[in-house]
Amino acid sequence: MEKAVHMWKVLSEEGVFVNPVAPPATPPGRCLIRTSYMATHTDEQLDRVLLIMEQAGKKLGVIQ
């Protein structure tokens, strides 16, 4: 849960709205980051979010 909360905080500080999800909503020992998108998001906005998520994930060691 600690990494999920840290990821949420890093993404939030970068302006990306996400929600951390932990047990019992996920299997024991597993967490996830829930995202939401709308048809009005531009490709540029989505590309920015993907870049920020990649950088945060690498920083936290959840993406290689």
Protein Blocks (a to p, Z undefined) as FASTA:
>chain_A
ZZmmmmmmmmmmnopacdddddfkbcehiacddddddfklcfklmmmmmmmmmmmmmmno
paZZ
